[in-house]
Amino acid sequence: MIRLAIAEDHQSLIDGITLLLELESNISIVGTANNGEDLINIVKKQKPNVIITDIRMPKLDGINATKIIKKEFPETKVIAFTMYDQTDAIQQMIKAGASGYLLKNSSLKDVLDAINTVFNGNTYFDANLDTNALNISNASNNKSILTKRQIQILALIAKGKTSREIAEELFIGTHTVDTHRKNMVRILNLKGKGELLRYALEKKYKF
């Protein structure tokens, strides 16, 4: 069961997300907050394993709240909830330890994908985020920016396997593999599937 906490200074947005997620059998919303201080209190009491947090909030913003949470509860996954014009703040969220980055106009499917992706130990980037502006590609030659699962998938891509074949070998869904592919293309600042294959071959990813 995914124990989810939501922090957002606009209560109507919290209500909307709660309404969208209440029918999800694998997600339980254990607390909501309108500022960073209340979020930290919820985390200490309820021990959520995934958090969706706004970056700009009163009392304590999402950046500093994330730093505090990750220091005390390093296994807790944090998803930054942001707008298009918050590039600097998102960079700071990356440094603070956030695992996911969602735009506030995301669909329910995207929200669910982000929650499930980070819960499973992977990184999620909204498809509409400008990764060039975020300088996510600065470490594109550094293996550590990819998760263990992504490295496994790259190794299989280098062997010429399809998403379906990769999914069967790793016992995960085809959609999950495709999501990882898209995330890796963005993280590594590549231009498409062809470049991802070329990158995998050049780096010779192996288990």
C-alpha positions as CSV (number, residue, x, y, z in Angstrom):
1,M,0.0,0.0,0.0
2,I,1.3,3.4,-0.9
3,R,0.9,5.9,2.0
4,L,0.7,9.3,0.4
5,A,0.9,12.8,1.9
6,I,0.1,16.0,-0.1
7,A,1.4,19.5,0.7
8,E,-0.1,22.4,-1.3
9,D,-1.0,25.9,-0.3
10,H,-4.2,25.9,-2.4
11,Q,-6.7,23.7,-0.7
12,S,-8.8,23.3,-3.8
13,L,-5.9,21.6,-5.5
14,I,-5.5,19.2,-2.6
15,D,-9.2,18.4,-2.8
16,G,-9.0,17.8,-6.5
17,I,-6.1,15.3,-6.2
18,T,-7.8,13.6,-3.2
19,L,-11.0,13.2,-5.2
20,L,-9.0,11.7,-8.2
21,L,-7.1,9.3,-6.0
22,E,-9.7,8.1,-3.6
23,L,-10.8,5.2,-5.9
24,E,-7.2,3.9,-6.2
25,S,-7.1,0.7,-4.1
26,N,-3.3,0.8,-3.7
27,I,-3.1,4.4,-2.5
28,S,-4.0,5.7,0.9
29,I,-3.8,9.5,1.6
30,V,-2.6,9.7,5.1
31,G,-2.4,13.5,5.5
32,T,-2.6,16.8,3.7
33,A,-0.9,20.2,4.6
34,N,-1.0,23.7,3.4
35,N,2.6,24.6,4.4
36,G,6.0,22.9,4.9
37,E,5.8,22.8,8.7
38,D,2.6,20.9,8.8
39,L,3.9,18.5,6.2
40,I,6.9,17.7,8.4
41,N,4.6,17.0,11.3
42,I,2.5,14.7,9.2
43,V,5.5,12.8,8.0
44,K,6.7,12.3,11.6
45,K,3.3,11.0,12.7
46,Q,2.0,9.2,9.7
47,K,5.2,7.9,8.0
48,P,4.1,8.3,4.4
49,N,6.3,6.6,1.8
50,V,5.5,9.0,-1.0
51,I,4.9,12.8,-0.7
52,I,3.6,15.3,-3.3
53,T,4.7,18.7,-2.3
54,D,4.4,22.2,-3.8
55,I,7.7,24.1,-4.0
56,R,6.3,27.5,-3.0
57,M,4.5,27.3,0.4
58,P,4.2,29.5,3.5
59,K,6.1,29.0,6.7
60,L,8.5,26.5,5.2
61,D,8.8,25.9,1.4
62,G,9.0,22.6,-0.3
63,I,12.7,22.7,-0.8
64,N,13.6,23.1,2.8
65,A,10.9,20.7,3.9
66,T,12.3,18.1,1.5
67,K,15.8,18.5,2.9
68,I,14.5,18.0,6.4
69,I,12.4,15.0,5.5
70,K,15.1,13.3,3.4
71,K,17.6,13.7,6.3
72,E,15.3,12.1,8.8
73,F,13.4,9.8,6.6
74,P,15.7,9.0,3.6
75,E,13.5,6.2,2.3
76,T,10.6,8.6,1.8
77,K,10.1,9.5,-1.8
78,V,9.3,13.2,-2.7
79,I,7.5,14.4,-5.8
80,A,7.9,18.1,-6.5
81,F,4.7,19.8,-7.7
82,T,5.6,22.8,-9.8
83,M,4.7,25.3,-12.5
84,Y,6.6,26.1,-15.7
85,D,8.4,29.1,-14.4
86,Q,10.1,27.5,-11.4
87,T,13.3,26.2,-13.0
88,D,15.6,27.4,-10.3
89,A,13.4,25.9,-7.6
90,I,13.2,22.5,-9.3
91,Q,17.0,22.5,-9.5
92,Q,17.1,23.0,-5.8
93,M,14.5,20.3,-5.3
94,I,16.8,17.9,-7.2
95,K,19.6,18.7,-4.8
96,A,17.3,18.4,-1.9
97,G,16.5,14.8,-2.8
98,A,13.2,14.8,-4.7
99,S,12.6,11.8,-6.9
100,G,9.8,13.1,-9.1
101,Y,8.8,16.3,-10.9
102,L,5.2,17.0,-11.8
103,L,3.6,20.0,-13.4
104,K,0.3,21.2,-11.8
105,N,-1.6,20.7,-15.0
106,S,-0.8,17.0,-15.1
107,S,-3.5,14.5,-15.9
108,L,-4.6,11.9,-13.4
109,K,-2.7,9.3,-15.4
110,D,0.5,11.3,-15.0
111,V,0.0,11.8,-11.3
112,L,-0.5,8.0,-10.8
113,D,2.5,7.2,-13.0
114,A,4.6,9.6,-10.9
115,I,3.4,8.1,-7.6
116,N,3.9,4.5,-8.7
117,T,7.3,5.2,-10.4
118,V,8.9,6.9,-7.4
119,F,7.3,4.4,-5.0
120,N,9.1,1.6,-6.9
121,G,12.5,3.4,-6.4
122,N,12.7,5.2,-9.8
123,T,12.8,8.8,-10.9
124,Y,9.9,10.5,-12.7
125,F,10.1,13.6,-14.9
126,D,7.0,15.3,-16.3
127,A,7.2,15.1,-20.1
128,N,6.7,18.9,-20.4
129,L,9.6,19.9,-18.1
130,D,12.4,21.7,-19.9
131,T,15.3,19.4,-18.9
132,N,17.8,21.6,-20.8
133,A,16.9,24.5,-18.6
134,L,17.1,22.3,-15.6
135,N,20.6,21.2,-16.5
136,I,19.7,17.6,-15.8
137,S,21.9,16.6,-18.7
138,N,25.0,18.0,-17.0
139,A,25.8,14.7,-15.6
140,S,24.9,12.7,-18.7
141,N,28.1,10.9,-18.6
142,N,27.7,9.9,-15.0
143,K,26.1,6.5,-14.5
144,S,24.8,7.5,-11.1
145,I,22.1,9.8,-12.4
146,L,20.2,6.7,-13.6
147,T,18.5,4.2,-11.3
148,K,19.5,0.6,-11.0
149,R,16.4,-0.4,-12.9
150,Q,17.1,2.1,-15.7
151,I,20.6,0.7,-16.0
152,Q,19.2,-2.8,-16.3
153,I,16.8,-1.6,-19.0
154,L,19.7,0.1,-20.9
155,A,21.7,-3.1,-20.8
156,L,18.7,-4.9,-22.5
157,I,18.2,-2.1,-25.0
158,A,21.8,-2.5,-26.0
159,K,21.0,-6.2,-26.7
160,G,18.3,-5.0,-29.1
161,K,15.4,-6.2,-27.0
162,T,11.9,-4.6,-27.4
163,S,10.0,-3.0,-24.6
164,R,7.8,-6.1,-24.4
165,E,10.8,-8.4,-24.2
166,I,12.4,-6.2,-21.5
167,A,9.2,-6.2,-19.5
168,E,9.0,-10.0,-19.6
169,E,12.6,-10.4,-18.6
170,L,12.4,-8.0,-15.7
171,F,8.8,-9.0,-14.7
172,I,7.4,-5.5,-15.0
173,G,4.8,-3.9,-17.3
174,T,5.5,-2.8,-20.8
175,H,4.1,0.7,-20.0
176,T,6.7,0.9,-17.1
177,V,9.5,0.1,-19.5
178,D,8.3,2.8,-22.0
179,T,8.1,5.3,-19.1
180,H,11.7,4.5,-18.2
181,R,12.7,4.9,-21.8
182,K,11.1,8.4,-22.0
183,N,12.6,9.4,-18.6
184,M,16.1,8.3,-19.7
185,V,15.8,10.2,-23.0
186,R,15.0,13.3,-21.0
187,I,17.5,12.8,-18.2
188,L,20.3,12.1,-20.7
189,N,19.2,14.9,-23.0
190,L,18.8,12.6,-26.0
191,K,16.6,13.1,-29.0
192,G,14.7,9.9,-29.2
193,K,14.7,6.1,-29.1
194,G,17.5,5.8,-31.7
195,E,19.8,7.9,-29.6
196,L,19.0,5.9,-26.5
197,L,20.1,2.7,-28.2
198,R,23.2,4.4,-29.5
199,Y,23.9,5.7,-26.0
200,A,23.4,2.3,-24.4
201,L,25.8,0.7,-27.0
202,E,28.5,3.4,-26.5
203,K,28.3,3.2,-22.7
204,K,28.2,-0.7,-22.9
205,Y,25.8,-1.0,-20.0
206,K,26.0,-4.4,-18.4
207,F,24.5,-6.0,-15.2
